[in-house]
């Protein structure tokens, strides 16, 4: 399975989707979405809302991998720590 996201993870106007695709890379199997929380919450807090969609018959280990991927996506693309060297977009 493969997880595909946008080239630039900007959530300034809506949800950001990361698609879970099968080995063949064709049909989408599931999705991890960073959900838009509203302007005030997005600007003045560091909290994020994520949603994970997957088939009910997906293996339990793969469900755990998706939850771990959700934490990794949050840390890599949407968290801003005081370190100037931390990436906050795909291209930076």
Secondary structure, 3 states (H helix, E strand, C coil): CEEECCCCCCCCCCCEEEEEECCCCCCEEEEEEEECCCHHHHHHCCCCEEEEECCCCCCHHHHHHHHHHHHHHHHHHHCCCCCCCCCCCCCC
